[in-house]
Amino acid sequence: MAACSALHTVFVAMPSSKGLRGNSETLDQQAWSGPVAAGAVLSLPEAAQARLPEEFVIFAPIVDVLPSIPFFFLLLAFLWQASVGF
């Protein structure tokens, strides 16, 4: 999140008296980027403690494992490359 909010400093405005088209909107976006990022960071603990609805509680063990599946695909890709010989 911090990298996304700091991304606006990467772009350099052209040195002209008028500025870039839509410059007033970017100032508004820059003013809002800090509070939005802070709100996202503050809401992370609430998202980590979210509960499943009662009818889906039986699937809680499966839901706990689901975020690790992409990591296993990454490991599988390295295993496959090792078996092929890079």
MDAnalysis code that builds the backbone (N, CA, C; Angstrom):
import MDAnalysis as mda
import numpy as np

u = mda.Universe.empty(258, n_residues=86, atom_resindex=np.repeat(np.arange(86), 3), trajectory=True)
u.add_TopologyAttr("name", ["N", "CA", "C"] * 86)
u.add_TopologyAttr("resid", np.arange(1, 87))
u.add_TopologyAttr("resname", ["MET", "ALA", "ALA", "CYS", "SER", "ALA", "LEU", "HIS", "THR", "VAL", "PHE", "VAL", "ALA", "MET", "PRO", "SER", "SER", "LYS", "GLY", "LEU", "ARG", "GLY", "ASN", "SER", "GLU", "THR", "LEU", "ASP", "GLN", "GLN", "ALA", "TRP", "SER", "GLY", "PRO", "VAL", "ALA", "ALA", "GLY", "ALA", "VAL", "LEU", "SER", "LEU", "PRO", "GLU", "ALA", "ALA", "GLN", "ALA", "ARG", "LEU", "PRO", "GLU", "GLU", "PHE", "VAL", "ILE", "PHE", "ALA", "PRO", "ILE", "VAL", "ASP", "VAL", "LEU", "PRO", "SER", "ILE", "PRO", "PHE", "PHE", "PHE", "LEU", "LEU", "LEU", "ALA", "PHE", "LEU", "TRP", "GLN", "ALA", "SER", "VAL", "GLY", "PHE"])
u.atoms.positions = np.array([
    [0.817, -1.186, 0.000],
    [0.000, 0.000, 0.000],
    [0.864, 1.253, 0.000],
    [1.956, 1.203, 0.758],
    [2.805, 2.387, 0.842],
    [3.459, 2.669, -0.497],
    [3.811, 1.611, -1.227],
    [4.431, 1.806, -2.538],
    [3.441, 2.433, -3.508],
    [2.191, 2.038, -3.427],
    [1.177, 2.616, -4.315],
    [0.919, 4.075, -3.984],
    [0.924, 4.411, -2.705],
    [0.675, 5.802, -2.346],
    [1.878, 6.686, -2.639],
    [3.078, 6.115, -2.696],
    [4.276, 6.895, -3.008],
    [4.530, 6.979, -4.505],
    [3.721, 6.316, -5.302],
    [3.938, 6.271, -6.741],
    [3.748, 7.623, -7.404],
    [2.940, 8.507, -6.827],
    [2.703, 9.806, -7.455],
    [3.951, 10.667, -7.467],
    [4.943, 10.365, -6.639],
    [6.168, 11.161, -6.638],
    [7.116, 10.759, -7.748],
    [6.840, 9.669, -8.443],
    [7.702, 9.203, -9.518],
    [7.556, 10.073, -10.756],
    [6.373, 10.555, -11.031],
    [6.105, 11.308, -12.240],
    [6.449, 12.778, -12.035],
    [7.106, 13.364, -13.024],
    [7.544, 14.755, -12.947],
    [6.685, 15.581, -13.891],
    [6.147, 16.695, -13.407],
    [5.312, 17.567, -14.223],
    [6.196, 18.391, -15.166],
    [5.678, 18.710, -16.327],
    [6.409, 19.531, -17.285],
    [6.491, 20.965, -16.754],
    [7.616, 21.629, -16.973],
    [7.739, 23.000, -16.475],
    [7.004, 23.984, -17.375],
    [5.748, 24.184, -17.137],
    [4.969, 25.156, -17.900],
    [4.091, 25.935, -16.922],
    [3.610, 27.048, -17.391],
    [2.810, 27.890, -16.505],
    [1.424, 27.308, -16.275],
    [0.902, 26.578, -17.260],
    [-0.441, 26.010, -17.114],
    [-0.433, 24.721, -16.312],
    [0.646, 23.995, -16.333],
    [0.673, 22.706, -15.665],
    [0.049, 21.646, -16.565],
    [-0.040, 20.489, -16.064],
    [-0.605, 19.400, -16.841],
    [-2.128, 19.439, -16.801],
    [-2.711, 18.869, -17.827],
    [-4.162, 18.803, -17.874],
    [-4.644, 17.909, -16.737],
    [-5.630, 18.348, -16.016],
    [-6.146, 17.583, -14.887],
    [-5.305, 17.747, -13.641],
    [-4.511, 18.786, -13.567],
    [-3.609, 18.985, -12.441],
    [-4.357, 19.198, -11.134],
    [-5.518, 19.845, -11.181],
    [-6.268, 20.066, -9.950],
    [-6.785, 18.753, -9.371],
    [-7.100, 17.784, -10.236],
    [-7.567, 16.495, -9.737],
    [-6.435, 15.729, -9.072],
    [-5.220, 15.846, -9.621],
    [-4.118, 15.115, -9.011],
    [-3.792, 15.683, -7.641],
    [-3.967, 16.971, -7.442],
    [-3.753, 17.532, -6.117],
    [-4.770, 16.980, -5.133],
    [-6.011, 16.828, -5.579],
    [-7.021, 16.246, -4.709],
    [-6.688, 14.788, -4.396],
    [-6.205, 14.062, -5.402],
    [-5.838, 12.669, -5.180],
    [-4.658, 12.561, -4.230],
    [-3.702, 13.464, -4.358],
    [-2.558, 13.439, -3.454],
    [-2.991, 13.769, -2.029],
    [-3.931, 14.677, -1.897],
    [-4.402, 15.033, -0.562],
    [-5.146, 13.870, 0.084],
    [-5.825, 13.076, -0.716],
    [-6.604, 11.959, -0.177],
    [-5.781, 10.691, -0.016],
    [-4.630, 10.591, -0.672],
    [-3.888, 9.335, -0.650],
    [-3.400, 8.974, 0.751],
    [-2.980, 9.952, 1.532],
    [-2.508, 9.665, 2.891],
    [-3.599, 9.120, 3.799],
    [-4.739, 9.819, 3.913],
    [-5.805, 9.277, 4.773],
    [-6.368, 7.937, 4.292],
    [-6.417, 7.741, 2.982],
    [-6.923, 6.461, 2.466],
    [-5.973, 5.334, 2.840],
    [-4.666, 5.567, 2.692],
    [-3.689, 4.544, 3.065],
    [-3.740, 4.269, 4.565],
    [-3.896, 5.312, 5.369],
    [-3.991, 5.121, 6.817],
    [-5.245, 4.332, 7.184],
    [-6.349, 4.617, 6.503],
    [-7.573, 3.876, 6.759],
    [-7.449, 2.413, 6.381],
    [-6.720, 2.145, 5.286],
    [-6.519, 0.759, 4.881],
    [-5.672, 0.004, 5.898],
    [-4.649, 0.664, 6.418],
    [-3.796, 0.018, 7.417],
    [-4.570, -0.231, 8.706],
    [-5.418, 0.717, 9.095],
    [-6.186, 0.545, 10.323],
    [-7.261, -0.532, 10.197],
    [-7.736, -0.783, 8.985],
    [-8.784, -1.784, 8.814],
    [-8.230, -3.189, 8.619],
    [-6.911, -3.348, 8.485],
    [-6.341, -4.675, 8.293],
    [-6.605, -5.619, 9.462],
    [-6.458, -5.205, 10.715],
    [-6.755, -6.151, 11.797],
    [-8.222, -6.611, 11.797],
    [-9.127, -5.719, 11.408],
    [-10.533, -6.116, 11.350],
    [-10.750, -7.155, 10.253],
    [-10.065, -7.019, 9.134],
    [-10.211, -7.985, 8.049],
    [-9.619, -9.325, 8.438],
    [-8.557, -9.326, 9.237],
    [-7.942, -10.580, 9.664],
    [-8.839, -11.343, 10.626],
    [-9.712, -10.644, 11.340],
    [-10.586, -11.292, 12.296],
    [-11.995, -11.498, 11.753],
    [-12.161, -11.370, 10.448],
    [-13.485, -11.545, 9.852],
    [-13.941, -12.991, 10.046],
    [-15.231, -13.145, 10.227],
    [-15.789, -14.477, 10.436],
    [-16.633, -14.880, 9.237],
    [-16.669, -16.171, 8.995],
    [-17.518, -16.694, 7.940],
    [-18.969, -16.686, 8.410],
    [-19.897, -16.570, 7.483],
    [-21.307, -16.712, 7.870],
    [-21.559, -18.115, 8.441],
    [-22.572, -18.227, 9.260],
    [-22.831, -19.473, 9.990],
    [-22.978, -20.687, 9.071],
    [-23.580, -20.515, 7.909],
    [-23.776, -21.678, 7.044],
    [-22.491, -22.149, 6.373],
    [-21.411, -21.341, 6.434],
    [-20.149, -21.725, 5.811],
    [-19.052, -22.029, 6.827],
    [-19.387, -22.090, 8.102],
    [-18.385, -22.349, 9.139],
    [-17.785, -23.740, 8.970],
    [-18.532, -24.680, 8.418],
    [-17.996, -26.035, 8.247],
    [-16.832, -26.055, 7.250],
    [-16.742, -25.037, 6.376],
    [-15.659, -24.970, 5.396],
    [-14.468, -24.154, 5.896],
    [-14.447, -23.778, 7.155],
    [-13.378, -22.939, 7.696],
    [-11.989, -23.557, 7.534],
    [-11.792, -24.869, 7.748],
    [-10.440, -25.424, 7.537],
    [-9.970, -25.290, 6.085],
    [-10.881, -25.432, 5.144],
    [-10.513, -25.298, 3.731],
    [-10.165, -23.845, 3.433],
    [-10.934, -22.919, 3.971],
    [-10.702, -21.498, 3.735],
    [-9.367, -21.069, 4.337],
    [-8.967, -21.690, 5.431],
    [-7.677, -21.357, 6.036],
    [-6.500, -21.789, 5.166],
    [-6.675, -22.838, 4.375],
    [-5.595, -23.361, 3.533],
    [-5.542, -22.657, 2.178],
    [-6.654, -22.128, 1.698],
    [-6.720, -21.569, 0.350],
    [-5.674, -20.491, 0.051],
    [-5.336, -19.573, 0.944],
    [-4.333, -18.560, 0.583],
    [-2.946, -19.115, 0.304],
    [-2.624, -20.316, 0.775],
    [-1.289, -20.876, 0.552],
    [-1.172, -21.628, -0.766],
    [-2.259, -21.832, -1.491],
    [-2.221, -22.593, -2.738],
    [-1.329, -21.938, -3.797],
    [-1.359, -20.622, -4.024],
    [-0.439, -20.052, -5.026],
    [1.030, -20.284, -4.694],
    [1.385, -20.310, -3.414],
    [2.760, -20.593, -3.026],
    [3.160, -22.005, -3.453],
    [2.235, -22.953, -3.341],
    [2.538, -24.313, -3.765],
    [2.693, -24.407, -5.284],
    [1.959, -23.588, -6.039],
    [2.160, -23.559, -7.485],
    [3.544, -23.019, -7.831],
    [4.026, -22.050, -7.082],
    [5.373, -21.531, -7.294],
    [6.413, -22.622, -7.025],
    [6.241, -23.343, -5.928],
    [7.160, -24.439, -5.639],
    [7.076, -25.541, -6.684],
    [5.883, -25.802, -7.180],
    [5.716, -26.808, -8.219],
    [6.439, -26.403, -9.498],
    [6.444, -25.112, -9.823],
    [7.153, -24.641, -11.011],
    [8.655, -24.880, -10.870],
    [9.219, -24.621, -9.687],
    [10.644, -24.887, -9.489],
    [10.936, -26.380, -9.530],
    [10.053, -27.186, -8.964],
    [10.241, -28.623, -9.011],
    [10.205, -29.134, -10.444],
    [9.283, -28.612, -11.230],
    [9.187, -29.003, -12.628],
    [10.430, -28.595, -13.401],
    [10.910, -27.382, -13.176],
    [12.116, -26.925, -13.860],
    [13.330, -27.758, -13.454],
    [13.390, -28.150, -12.203],
    [14.501, -28.985, -11.757],
    [14.440, -30.365, -12.388],
    [13.241, -30.886, -12.565],
    [13.122, -32.202, -13.168],
    [13.426, -32.159, -14.667],
    [13.141, -31.044, -15.316],
    [13.415, -30.902, -16.744],
    [14.908, -30.601, -16.953],
    [15.522, -29.937, -16.013],
    [16.936, -29.625, -16.109],
    [17.197, -28.165, -16.422],
    [16.306, -27.287, -16.068],
    [16.412, -25.853, -16.321],
    [16.670, -25.649, -17.773],
])
